[in-house]
Amino acid sequence: MKIALDGYELGRDAKGVGRVIHNLLLRLPGLLPEDEFLLYTKEKTGLYSRSRVEEIVLPGRGRYLRWQNGPLKKALKKAEPDLLIATNYVLPLFCPWNSILFVHDLSVISHPEWYSRKYAWARRYLVRRSVKRARIVLVSAAFVEKEILKFFGVDRDKIKLVRYGVEERFRRAPEAEVMRWREEKGLAGKKAIGFLGSIFKRRHVPELIRAVECLRGEFPEAVLYLVGEDFGVLGGGDGSLLKGREWIRWEKSVPEEDLPVYYSSLDAFAYLSEYEGFGFPPLEALACGTLPVLLDGSSLAEVFGGLAVMVKRPEEKEVTAALRTALAAEEKRSMLLAEFERRRPEFSWMGAARELASLIGEMRNR
């Protein structure tokens, strides 16, 4: 079988969708030894070269949809694949091929108020059209499946759940490395609470700031370490919401290779997001031995049930109490972290790749 794969999100700075496809693609060809893979990217990665994987760079101007319906569509028409793996929510407008469509979440459909009207309308049309036309729709949580059924009413049998994994590099960093990092970042002797991710309104970072401020009455050594690009939540480019709060450290990014030590240096990790399709940052924090505090809803309640301190509402008193538990309730902390270690095999990229390979095998045999 000739399998084409949309690798637009792959590259040096791959995040989210790109990391999902990266981790699956490293393993998938080995599980399907009879198949040929055509990987289409917007820049050369050089990470997946092997005898049956051809990486084809399709440079193009503009954003994803223009690339997908321009260079990618032309390349697919020429290659005539037996299967297209569409990794980024939507199929090309012209798509006569069998397809597996990844739908990572439906935030733009469920909460159009978070986006511009034009963008939300266009995405709703394209995602609906793609979900209905795809042979298989792949999701990482039952929450996303329920959203698809709620908004689009498609055949439940075409939706398949494949739980994502956590990379092996996310392990507790050596103590000497953690101490060095904490010293460099001004965290030595502090109770460090972290957040990592794009800073959108739905992630309630201002509420987190107020909760940590309240917590400092009991734990004056508590500090907040934010990592992520701000999308108008922190008060514009100058981060005015942070002014006068010297106990907050904000960086727009941390190098990929430093993520394990970042998570390992924290005493708690807070991710008060009201809408997630999966939730990689809290999973990575857990894998590095740091307990997360999460909002009890969307996929976070499903994926991290019994693995985190949950809050029902992003309100100051409730978040403060949850952070107190994460920092000071040693017995509960140890219990939850031990439960994650017991369940860690559930979060396996090889397991996810095997499930995807099995779905492809079923399509071949039909």
N, C-alpha and C positions, 0 to 999 in steps of 0.2 A: 504494500500500500504506500502511496505517495502522500505524505502528510505535510501540509503547509502550516506554519505557525507565525502569527503576528507578534513580532518581537520589538515593536515600536518603543515600549517602555524599558527595554534593556539598555544598558550603557554604564558608563563610569559612575554616574550618580543615581543609579536605579533605586527607587523607593517603592513601597506599597506594591502595586501591580507588577512592577519590574522584578521585585524580589521574589514574588510568588512564581513568576515564570522562570526566573533564574534557577530556583531550587528544584522545580519540576524538570526543567530541561537538562539539568546535570545528570538526572537519573533515568528519564523516560526512554531514550534510545537504547540503553542497555536492557530494558525490559521488553523491548519490541525489536528483536534482532532481525526480523524479516522486512522491516519497514525502512523507507527512505524519508529523511526529514529535510524540508526546505525552510530555513529560518530567515525571515525577512526583518531587517533592522534598519534604523536610520543612521547608525554609525557602527563602525567595525568594533566588535567586542573581542574576538579571538579566543573566547572562553569555551566554546563548545565544539571545536574542530575534532572530527573523527571520521571514519570512513563513510558513514551513512548520513552525516549531517553537513549540509552545505549552507553556509551563511552568505546571504545576498544583501548587500547594502543598497538601500533605495533612498538616496537623499531627496529631499523635497522641501519646498518653502511652505510656510504656514504651519498651522497646528495639526493635530492628529487626524481629524476628519478629512482634511484636504489630502494628507499623505495617504490615508487609507483608501480613499475613493479616486486617487490619482495614481501615483507610482505603484502602490500595492495592487490595486485592481488590475492594472495592465500586466503586472508580473504574474498574477494568478491566472489570468485568461491565457497567458502564454504557457504556463506550467501545467494547467488542468489537473490540479491535485484531486486525490480521492477523498480527502478530508481537510477541512480548514479548522484550525484551533484558533478561535477569535478570543483574545485574552483581555479585551478592554471594553466590555459592556455592550458593544454594538458590532453588527455585521456590516460589511460593505453594502451599499445600496443595491449593487448588482452582485448577487451571490447565489449562483445555481448549484454550488457544491454542498455536500453533506458538511455539517458544521457542529462543533462543540463551542458553546458560548459561555465565557466566564462572566458572571454577574456578581460583583464583590459586595455591593450594597445598593439600596434604592433611595438614598438620602435625597437626591434631586427630585424624585417623584413624591416621596413621603413628606418632604419639607421644602416645597418650592420657594418659600419665603426666605430661605437661606441663600438664594441665588438670584441673578437677574432674571426678569420675566422672559426675555428672549432666550436665554440659555436654558432655563427650566422647560420652556415649551418645546424647544428643539430636542432636548434630551429625552423628554417623555415620549415624543413621537418615535425617535430612533430606537430607544430601548424597547418600547412596546413592539415595534415592528420586528426587531431582531429576536426577541424572546419567542415570538409566535413562529418565526421562520426557522429557528435553530432546531437541529435534531435532538440535541441534548443541551440543557442549561445547567451549568455547574455552579454550585454555591458552597460556601464554607461553613454555614450555620443554618439551622432550621428556621431561625428568625428571618433570614433573607428569603427562604422558600415561602414562608407565610406572607411576606410582603409581595412577592411576585404573584402568588395566588390571589391576594387581596386586590391588587391593582390591575392585573391583566387577565385573570381567570383562565390561564392556560391549563393544559392537561398536566396533572400532578406527576404522572409517570415519566415525563420528559425531564423533570428536575431531579438532579442527583447531588447528594451531599458528599463532599470530600473535605475532611477536616485538614486545615493547614498545619504546618509543623513549626518547630523552632530549630534554628541552626545549631550545630554542635559547638560552635565557637562561643555560644552564650552559656558560660559556666562561671562560677565564682572565681574572680581573679585572685592571684596570689596576694597574700596579705601585704607583702612589701610593696607591691605595685599599687594596691589600694591606698596605703599610707602615703606613698609618693604623690599620687593623684590628689588626695585630700589636702595635702600640704600645698601643692601647686594652686589649687582652686580655692584656697582659704576655708576649707571645711574641717580642718584639724580641730578636734575638741568640740565639734558642733553636732547637732542632731539634724541631718540633712534629709529634706523631703524633696523629691524630684518630680518633674513632669517633662515628658519628651513627646513632641508631635507638633504639627501645624496648630497655631493658636487661633482657633475659630471660636465664635461665640458659643457654639453648642458644647464646647469642652469646659466651660465655666471656670476659666482661670481666675477672673476677678474674685469669684466666690472662694476659690482655693486660697488666694492671697489673704482675704479677710479672715479665713479660718486659721491660717498659720499665724497671722497677727494676734488673734485671740489666744491661740495655743502658747504663744511666747510668754503669756502671763504665768504659765506653769513651767514651761521649758524655755527660759530666756536664751538658751543656746540654740534654739531651733532656727534653721535657715531654709529658704526655698531656692531650689536650683532648677530654673526653667531652661529648656532647650527647645527651640523651634521658631519658625518664621511667624511673625505677628501679622494677622490679617485684620488690623484695625481694632483689636481688643485691648491692647496695653496703652492706648492713647496716642496712636500714630507712630511715626518713625523714631521719635525721641523717647518712646516708652514712658510717657508722663505719669502713668499709673504707678510706676515703680519709684518715682522721685520721693525722697524722704524715707525710703524703706531700704536702708543699706544692707539689710539681712537677705535681700533678694539678689541672686546672681542670674543673669539672663544672657544666654548665648544663642545665636541663630542656628548653629549647627555644631555637632561634634563629629570628628572624623570617624568613619565606619569602624576602623580598627580599634578605636578607643571606646566603643559602645559597651563592651563587657565590663571594663573597669569603671565607666561612668555608673552603670547600674549597680555594680558591686560596692561602690563608695557611698551609696544612699542607705539611710535607715528606714525609709519608706518611700513608696512611689505612688503618686496620686494621679488618677486619670478619670476625671468626672465628666465623661462624655455621655451625652444623652442619645447618641446614635452612632453605632459602629457596626460594620459588617463582620468583623472578626476581633481585631484588637491586638496587633503585634507588640506594641510597647509594654503593656502589662505582662504579656507572656515572656518577653525577653527579660524583664525585671525579675519575674519568678525564677526563671532559669539561672539567674545570677544570684539567687538567694535573697532577694529583696521583696518584701511583702507589699502588694498593691492595695490601694483604697480605690474602689470603683463605684460608679453609679449603677444601681441595680435595675438594668433595663437593656433594651435592644439585644444584641448578641452577647454583650458582656455578662449578663446574668446567666446565659446558657453556657458559654464557654468556660467561665471562671467560677461557676457555682461551687462552693466548698473549697475554693483556692484563694480567696481574697476577703478583705473586710468590705462589706457592701453598705452603701447609704441609699436610702429611698429617694431623698431629695437633695439637691445641691444647696442646702441652707447652712449658714455659718455654724450654728450649734451642732447640727448633725455631723457635718464634715469634721469639725473640731474633735468631737467625741470619737469618730472613726480613726482620725490621725493619732489621737491619744492611745487608742487600742493598739494600733500598728506599732507605735513606738515603745509602749510600756508593758503591754500584756504579753509577757514572754511565753507563757504556756500556750496561749492561742496562736501566737506567732510561730512557735516551733511546730505546733500541730498542723497548721495550714501549709507551711513549707515542706514538712514531711509528706503531707498528702500530695503535694505537687510532684515530689520526687517519685512517689509510688505511681502516679498517673502520667509521668513524663513520656513514657512510650506511646501514649495516645497522640502526642504532638510530634509526629514523625514525618519528615519530608519523603523518606523512602516509602512509608506507608501510603502517603497521598499519591505518590507517583505510581505505586502498584494499583491503586484504585482507578486512577485515570487510564492506565494501560489496560486494565480489565474492561473498562467501558469501551475503549477503542477496539479491543478484541471482539466484544459483542457486536459492535457495528460491522466489523469485517465479516462476521459469520452470518449476518442476516441476509 
